[in-house]
């Protein structure tokens, strides 16, 4: 008959070999996904920087003034800092304060 220890050791070795191959394949797939996502992140960051540069250029006061002069005959006047609101809520709060007085 077969030696019991030999049978158990062959079974354990085969099982571990099988598990190792499964784990290795899964990690390979995960690494490929990570690389794909890294590439996407890189391109999105690059696109974001280009968009920011374009935004800063197009919203610069000099460019805006040139566009306004070109598109209309109105005089361009600077707005005071006190009239610039960071968001809509602060604008509403300020208007509510003024209207209550």
C-alpha positions as CSV (number, residue, x, y, z in Angstrom):
1,X,0.0,0.0,0.0
2,X,0.9,3.6,-0.3
3,X,2.8,5.4,2.3
4,X,0.3,7.7,4.1
5,X,2.9,10.4,4.7
6,X,3.9,10.5,1.1
7,X,0.3,10.8,-0.1
8,X,-0.4,13.7,2.4
9,X,2.8,15.5,1.4
10,X,2.0,15.2,-2.4
11,X,-1.5,16.4,-1.7
12,X,-0.3,19.4,0.3
13,X,2.3,20.3,-2.3
14,X,-0.2,20.0,-5.1
15,X,-2.7,22.1,-3.3
16,X,-0.2,24.8,-2.5
17,X,1.0,24.8,-6.1
18,X,-2.5,25.3,-7.3
19,X,-3.2,28.1,-4.8
20,X,0.0,29.9,-5.8
21,X,-0.9,29.9,-9.4
22,X,-4.4,31.3,-8.7
23,X,-3.0,34.0,-6.4
24,X,-0.4,34.9,-8.9
25,X,-2.9,35.3,-11.8
26,X,-5.2,37.4,-9.6
27,X,-2.3,39.7,-8.6
28,X,-1.3,40.1,-12.3
29,X,-4.8,41.2,-13.2
30,X,-4.9,43.6,-10.3
31,X,-1.5,45.1,-11.3
32,X,-2.7,45.6,-14.9
33,X,-5.8,47.4,-13.6
34,X,-3.6,49.6,-11.4
35,X,-1.5,50.5,-14.4
36,X,-4.5,51.4,-16.5
37,X,-5.9,53.6,-13.7
38,X,-2.5,55.2,-13.2
39,X,-2.4,56.1,-16.9
40,X,-6.0,57.5,-16.7
41,X,-5.0,59.6,-13.7
42,X,-1.9,60.9,-15.5
43,X,-3.9,62.0,-18.5
44,X,-6.6,63.6,-16.4
45,X,-4.0,65.5,-14.4
46,X,-2.4,66.7,-17.6
47,X,-5.8,67.7,-19.0
48,X,-6.7,69.5,-15.8
49,X,-3.4,71.6,-15.9
50,X,-4.1,72.5,-19.5
51,X,-7.7,73.5,-18.7
52,X,-6.5,75.6,-15.7
53,X,-3.9,77.4,-17.9
54,X,-6.6,78.1,-20.5
55,X,-9.0,79.3,-17.8
56,X,-6.4,81.6,-16.3
57,X,-5.6,83.1,-19.6
58,X,-9.2,83.6,-20.8
59,X,-10.3,85.1,-17.5
60,X,-7.4,87.5,-17.1
61,X,-8.5,91.1,-16.8
62,X,-6.6,92.2,-19.9
63,X,-8.2,89.5,-22.1
64,X,-11.6,90.2,-20.7
65,X,-11.3,93.9,-21.3
66,X,-10.2,93.4,-24.9
67,X,-13.2,91.1,-25.5
68,X,-15.6,93.6,-24.0
69,X,-14.2,96.4,-26.0
70,X,-14.3,94.3,-29.1
71,X,-17.9,93.0,-28.6
72,X,-19.6,96.1,-27.2
73,X,-19.4,99.8,-27.0
74,X,-19.9,99.9,-23.3
75,X,-17.3,101.3,-20.9
76,X,-15.5,98.7,-18.9
77,X,-15.5,99.6,-15.2
78,X,-13.8,97.7,-12.4
79,X,-15.9,96.2,-9.7
80,X,-14.9,96.8,-6.1
81,X,-13.8,93.9,-4.0
82,X,-16.8,94.4,-1.7
83,X,-19.2,93.5,-4.5
84,X,-17.5,90.2,-5.3
85,X,-19.0,87.2,-3.4
86,X,-17.3,83.8,-3.1
87,X,-20.6,81.9,-3.6
88,X,-24.3,82.3,-4.0
89,X,-25.1,81.8,-0.3
90,X,-22.9,84.7,0.8
91,X,-24.6,86.9,-1.8
92,X,-28.1,86.0,-0.5
93,X,-27.0,86.6,3.1
94,X,-25.6,90.0,2.3
95,X,-28.8,90.9,0.4
96,X,-30.9,89.8,3.3
97,X,-28.9,92.0,5.6
98,X,-29.4,95.0,3.3
99,X,-33.1,94.4,2.8
100,X,-33.8,94.0,6.5
101,X,-32.2,97.4,7.3
